[in-house]
């Protein structure tokens, strides 16, 4: 069994768990975000909230097993490094 086969198996298990326990996972994300905000203070609260929202969105996406994965768009921050301009760093 190759790496990709094992990865697909683990991914399927994670998707199943997200579907079954999504609410508990999202509650844990909220709890971690509150703890991080308390520790970091108001300076980083907005970034912590945005990260928590993205994490909860990922849980929701994983819990939808019948939707095929779509490739990332060129302007997607995951592809372009976060600034929406793929390959245009420092220019």
N, C-alpha and C positions, 0 to 999 in steps of 0.2 A: 504494500500500500504506500503510495507516494504522499508527498507533503500535501498536495492539493486535495487528495482524497480525504486525508485526515482533517484538513481545514474545513472542507465541506461538511463533514460529519459533526465537527465541533460547532460550526455555524448553525447547522440545522437544530442542534440541541439548544443553543443559545436562543434561537428564534422561538422554539417551543416553550422555553422557560419564560421568555418575555411575553409571550401570548398568555401563558397561564398565570404569571405572577407580576404582570406589568404594573399594577397599582402599588404593590409593595415595593417594587424597584423604584418607582417614581417618588414614593414617600421617602425612601432612603436618600434619593438625590436631593429632595427638598431639605431633609435633615442635615445632610452634609453641607449644603449651600448656606443654611442658617449658621452652622458652626463656623464655616469659613468667613462669613460676613462678620460674625461676632469677633473673630480673632483678627481679621484684617481691618476692620473698621469701615467707615463710610467711603474711604478713598477708593476701594476696589469693588464696592457693592454692585455697581452696574455690570462690571465684567463677570462677577460671580453669578449674577442672575441670568445673564445671557448664556453663560456656559451651562447652567442648570437647565435652561429652556432647550438648548441644543441636545443635551443628554437625554432629556425626556422625549424629545422628538425622535431621537435614535431608537429609544425603547419602543415608541409607537410604530416606527418603521419596521423594526424587527418583529413586531407582533402581527404584522400583516403578511402572512405566508404566501398568499396568492398573487402578490404583485411582484413582477419580475424586476430585478435590479436594472436600473438604467445607467448608462455611462455618464460620468460627470461632464457638465458643460464647460467650455473653455473659460468662462468668466467665474466659475465656481471657486471660492476661496480654497477649497481642498486641493484644487489643481494648480492654482496660480500663486499659492503661497500666502493667501489671505488678503491681498490688496486689490483683487479683481483685475489685475493686469498681468496676464501670464507672460513670463519671461521679460518683463520690463522693469527689472530692479535697478535702482540707481541711475536711471536714465532721466 
